[in-house]
Amino acid sequence: MKKILGFILAAGLLLPAAALAAGPEAPSYPPLGPVKNGRLLAAVHYLASEEDGKKRLAAQVLAPGATLEAIRIDNVTGRAAVWRSDGEGGEAGPLTVASNGQTLADGRGKMNFGPLGEAEEILELTLADNDGAFTDRQAEFRVTFFMAGGARALCLLKAADQPATYLARTSKEAPAARAQQPDKPKQPPEAPKPRAAEAPEQQPTVEERAGDVYVAGYVNSGDYEYRATLWKNGVAQTLSGEGSETRSVFVTGGDVYVAGWVSGSGYDEYHATLWKNGVAQTLRGGYSSDASSVFVSGGDVFVAGNAYSGTSTPTLWKNGVAQTLSSSISEAVSVFVSGGDVFVAGKAYSGGSYHATLWKNGVAQTLGGDGSEAKSVFVSGGDVFVAGEAYSGGTSRATLWKNGVAQTLGEDSSANSVFVSGGDVYVTGSSDSHATLWKNGDAQKLSSANSAASSVFVSGGDVYVTGSSDSHATLWKNGVAQTLSDDKSSANSVFVSTK
């Protein structure tokens, strides 16, 4: 634990630290609630990064009658790090909690803050960075509020290029403290294999006629809880209950495969999950895990994601069996199979920084310099395309690597997905906080709102892009937007079947 950082949880607004002070200048926040059936609610928002290295968040907590004892922050997707307000958790760093300028916890013991009233409490959080865990805010951070009696509320702070989002959950049973890692979990049964003759080696090309449009993501309903969601031609299907998300979808032979994560019942526990035609299979590997990408080829089901047991371990599941891609701190986010070769894109930590990395059949190739990351891989005609971002001078630049050679797509931008069709290369991401589509390097802004594009697919001559605009799941077809949900939501992945 080295540099001191500060955070706060408020409404996704960029506000100065002084705005958190009590009095008439204090900002207003989106209301939480009402609380139903004793449910606890919470919201987390990024505010600002200060010149002295401190960052600030503001947390809303709505838990009438409850007493707050501890707060924990976990880096969910990036540099492994944990902070706690009560001094427990082994390697966890200290977390300071304040309310209206009064310190409630200094990272060394439990709080006794409560009972809380009928209105939201606004809390200030300060913590120390763990070797760059918060650098450029390219990760997601989970904040857990522990109440006396075992109840808890959960919040999720999305990465920098995503709108502020909320996640809340109530647990009526006190979670057991994790003094040591649990026994190694049993391997899940092998996933059923689809018929090899029906599994495409490549994604559909522009010459094929488009069929059904599938979109994977999540919806935050009125209780601020993530729910894994799959849209088919704009109609939503909820795949799992509270505390879940889908991040990738692949369709072949009439079967629909969706990858994501579902919260577990244990302390800070969540599991990589693969749904086939709506039926869930847990993919275990570590105390917790998540799945970011799914690809089906030759009858085999490949899922890329990460396992967490103190650090982040890049993992590739083939038919439910886990393979670790690196023993160092790394992250796997995208998988593509071509000609029997398995390509996985992500990032690996070395020399004090992350580096964009591509694994081919388990062998790593470093693509970028310090702070870079690879987010999507696509193979076409023997060429390997990787989309991601590179950093220089504190600026993020959307980057496309073709066979390891980098092309910068724009300044103050990031690239999340790549697709190749008919000789054209399509990349989606964000530029200046606007969803953007690049075709052969030329940029098209998809939305004037605060937005980001997460996935692109080309079929039947049409270009499909998914993402989030003004915190709503959005599908763009040839640049025309369709809002998929009126609730807070995000569309993370799109796949178009062929007729």
N, C-alpha and C positions, 0 to 999 in steps of 0.2 A: 504494500500500500504506500504510494508515494505522493503524488500531487494532490492538493486539497481541491475538492470540487463542491459546488453547491447546487441543489436542484429544488424545484417547487412544483406543484401540480395545479395548473389553472386552465382556462378554457382554450388552449391552443393559440392564445394570443401572445404576441411578442411584447412583453411588458418589462419595464425596469424593475429592479429588485425593490426599490422604494415603494412600488405600487402595492406590495404586500403588507405594508404597515397598516395598523388599525386607523380608522378615522374616515372622513368623508371621501378621501382620494382612493380608497380601496376599490379594486375592480369588482364587477359582478361576474358570476359564473353561471353556466347553464344549470338549471335546477335539477337536483337528483330526486327521484322518488315519484310518487309517494312510496314509502316502505309498505310492503304487503306481506302478511304472514311472517313478520319478523325478519324479512330479508334485509341484509346489510348492503348498502350501495357505496361505490367509490368511483372517482374519476381521476385520471392523471393527465397533466398537460405540461408541455415544455414551454418555458418562458424565455430565457435568455442565456447567453454565454458572455461572461464579463472578461475584461482585459487581464485580470489577475488570474485567469484560469478557472474561476468558479463558474458553475452552471447552476441554474435555478429552475425548480419545478414548484408547482402548487398542487396540493391534494385536497379534494373534496371527499368528506366522509359523512354519510348519512346513516346513523345507527342509534336511533332513540333508545335511551336507557342502557346502552352498552358502555363498558369500560375498556378503553384502549390500553393494551399492555406492551405491545411490541410491533415494529414494522420491519419488513425485510424487502430488499431490492435484489432482483436477480437479472443478470444479462442473459436473455433468452436465446438469442441467435448469434451474437458476436463473441467478442473476447470474454472468456469465462471469468465471472466475477460475482461476488455476493457481498452484500452489506446488511448489517443488522443493528437495530437500535438498543438491543439488550446485551450485547457482548457475547452472545452465544454463537455457535456454528463454526468453531474451529478457525479456519482461515478467513472467515468473513471479516470485512472491514467495518470500522465504526460508522454509525449513521446517527446524526444529530437531528432531533425533532423539536420544532418550536411552534408555538401558536401565539399570534399577536405579539411577537417579539419575545415571548417568555419561553425559555428552554424547558422542554418536557423530558427529554432523554439525551444523554451525551454519548451513547454507544457503549455504556458499561453496565446498565441494569434495566430492569423492567419499569415501565411507566405505570401509573395508576390514574389515567386521565379519564374522568367520567364521574357519574354517568352522563353520557352525551345527551344533548337536548333534541328538540324536534327539528331544528334547522341544521344545515350542513356546517360542519367544522372545516375551516381552511387551515391546513398544516404546511409548515415550511420544512424542507428536508435539506441537509447538507452532508456531503460524503466525500471520501477521497477516491480518486480514480485509481484503477488497478492496471497500471502499465498501458494506459490508452484505451480502456474499455469504452469510454464515452467519446473517443475521437470521431469527429464528424457525424456523430449520432447515426451511424449506419446500422445499428443493432436495435432490437426491441428490448425493453426493460419491463419486467414484471414486478409490481409492488403489492405486497401482501400485508394486510392489517389484521393483527391477532387480537381478539377480544377476550376478556375474562369469561370463562365458561366454555371456551373452545370454538366460538363462532369466529368467522373470518370473512373479509372482503378482499377482492382481487382486482387490480387495475393493470392495464397494459399500455405502455407508451410506445407507439410505433416509431419506425425509423424516420429520419429527417425529411425524406421526400414523400411522406404520407401525412394526411390530415390527422389531427388528434383523434384518438378513439378511446372507447371505454370498455372495461370488462369488470364484472362484479359477480361474486359467488358467495353463498353462505354455506358454511360447514357447521353442523350442530355437534360434531364430535371433535374434541381437542386433538390436533395432530400430534403425533409422537415426534419428539425432538430427534434429529438425525445426528447422533454422536459419531456414528460410523456408517459406512456404506452397507446396504443390505446384501444378503447373499446374491450371487449371480442368478438372474431370473432364468427360468426355463425358456428354451427356444420355442417360438410359436410353431404350429404345424405349417407345413408347406402350403403355399397358396395354390388353389386349383389351377391347372394349366389350361389355357384356351387352346383351341385346335390350331395346330401349326399352320395349316393351309390358309387360315383366315387372318393370320397376324402379319400386317404389312411391315416390310423392312424400312420403308420411308414413309413420311407423312404424305397426305394426298397432295398432288401437284395441281397447277393451275388449270390443266386440261380437264380434270375431273369435275363432275357436277356436284355442287354443294348439297348437302342434306340437312340434318338436324344440327343446331348450334348448341353446344354444351359449354356452360360457364361454371367454374368452381370458385368459391369464395366464402364469405361469412356475412351474417346479418346480426346487428345489435338491435334488439327490440327494445321496448319501453323500459325493461329492467336492466339495460346496459350490459347484457350478457352476450358474448360471442356464441353463435350457433353455426356449425358447419352447414353450408348450403350449396346445392347444385341446381342451376337453372337449365332447363331444356326448352329451347325456343321461347325464352322469357318467362316460363312458368317455374316457380321456385319449389324445390323439395328440400326439406330439412333432414340432414343425414344423421345428426346427433344432437343431444341436448346441450345444456349449459356448459360453457367452457370448451369449445371445439372450433376448428377452422379447417377448411379445405384449401389447398394451395396448388393443385395440379390435377388435370383431367386428361384421360386418353381413352379413345373409343376404337374398338376393333372387333370384327366378327359379331356385331350386335351386343357385345359386352361393354359396360362402362366402368372404367377404373378411375378412382379418385384417391389422391393422397393428401394427408394432412395430419392433424393431431387432435387428441381428446384428453381432457384433464383426468387424472387418476384420483383415487380415493386417499392416497397417502400424502404426506407432508411435501408440498412443492413438487408434485408428481404429475407428469403428463406423458403421453405415449404416442409415438408415431403410429398412424393408422392407415390402412388401405381398405377402401370400400370397393367391392365388386358388385355391381347392380344393387347397390344400397346396403349390402351386408358387410359389416365391419370385421376386419382382422387386425389385431394388435401386433405391431412389429417392435419387439423389445430389443434393447441393446443399451445397457446402462441404467442408472436409476431413473432417468427421464430421457425422452427422445422425441424427435419430430421428423416429419417427412415433407419434403419440398417439391419432389418431382417424380413422375411415374412414366414409364415407357414399356410397351409390350412388343416383343419381337421373337419370332420363331417359337412361339408357344411359351416363352419365359416372360415373367413379370419382374421388371427392374424398378426399384424405388431408391432414390437418393435422399439422404437426410443426415441427421446428426444424433449422436448419443451423448448424454451428459452424466458424468460421474466425477464432479469436481472441475473437469475441463471439457471442452467441446471436441468430440471425435467424429470426423467425417465417416459416414457409413453408407454402404451400398447393400441393399437387401435384394437378393435374387431368389424369387419364389419363397420369400419369407425367411431365408437364411442370411444372417448379417455377415458382411465382410468389412473390416476396418481398413480404410484407405491410407491412414497416416497415424503414427503414434504421437505426433506433436499436435499442438492446438491448431485445429483447422476446421473448415466448414464446407460441406457439400450441398449444393443447391439445385443442380440441374443434371439430368442424365439423358443420353441419346445413344442408340445402338445402330450400327451400320456395318454390314459385311462381316458380322461376327465380332466386331470390336465394340467395346463399351467405353464411352467417353463420359466423364463426370467433370463438371465445372464447379469452382468454388474459390476458396482462399485458404492459404496456409500461413501460419505465424512463424517468422524467423527473423533474427537480427533486430528484434524490438519492434517489428511491424508486420502487418498482414501483406501478402502478395497474391495477386490473381494467379490461380493455379488450374491446370487442366490435367486430370488423370486419364490416361489411356490404358485400359486393361490393368489398372492398379498402379501404373508407373507415372509419377508426377512430373509435370513440366511447368516451370515458373514462367508466367506470361508478362507480368508487370512489375513495376517498382514498388517502393514503400507506399502503403496505404491503398493499393489497388485491389480490386476484387472482380472475379468473374461470376456472372449471374445466370448465363444461359449458353447452351451449346447446341449447334445444329451442323449436321454433316450432309453435304450435297456434292455429287460428282467427284468424290475423293478429297474435296476441300473441307477443312474444319473451320467453322465460324464460331467465335465466342464473343458474346456481348457482356459488357460490364463497365467499369469505370477506373480511371487512373487519377492520381492526385499530384498536384505540383503547386507550390506556393500557397497552400491552403485552399486551392480551388479544385472542385470535382469536375472531371471531364468525361462525358460519355465516350466509350471506346469500343471499337470493333477490332478484334484480332482475326485475321485470316491466315491460317497456317502459321500462327505465331507472330505475324507482323501486325503491328498496331496501327489503327487509323483513328484519329480524334474526330468525333462527330460534333462537338460543341463545347462551349464554356459553361460553367455553373450548371452542369447537367449530369444525368446518370442514365445508363442503359440497362434495361431489365430483361429483355427478350429479343431473340433473333429468329428469323424464318427466311428460307431461301426458296424461291419459286420462279420457274421460267427464266432463270439467269439473273433475276432481281433479288437484291438483299434488303430485307425489311428489318428494322430495329425499332423497338418501342422503349420509352422511358419517360423522363421529365427534363425540361429545360426551363430555368427560371421559375420553377414551381408550377409549370403547366405541362399537361400530358402532351407528349410529342411522338410523332412517327417519322423516322428517317427512311427514305427509299433511295438506295444507292448513294447515301450520304447527304441527300437533300432533305431538310427538315420541314415538317408540316405540324403546326400547332393544332391540337385537337380540341382544346378547351381554353377559354379565357379565365376560368375559375381556378382556384387552388386545386390542383389535380395531379395525378401521376398515372402513367400507363404501365401495366405490368406484364402483358402477354400479347402476342400477335400471331395470327394464323391466316394463311391465304388459301382459298379454295374456290373453284369455279369462276375465277377472275375477280372475286371479291376479297377485300382486305378487312379482316375482323381484328379489333383491338379491344382489350378489356382493361379496366382499372378503376379508379375512384375519382369522382369529381364532386367537390363540395361535400365530401364525406358520404357519397352515395355510390353504390356499385353501378358501373356504367359500361355499356357495350357500344363501341363505335363500329359501324359498318360503312366502309368507304367514306369515313369522315363524319357520318351522321350519327349523333348520339342517341342512345336509348337508355333511360334510367331503369334499372332492374329492381330497385327497392326504394321505398320512401323512408325507411329507417336508415340509421347509420350503418354502413355496409361497405364492402369492397369486393370487386371481381378480380380474382388473382390469376386465372388461367382460362384460356378458351381453346376449344377443339371443335372442328366442324367435320362431321361424318360425310361420307360420299354415298350417293345413290347408285 
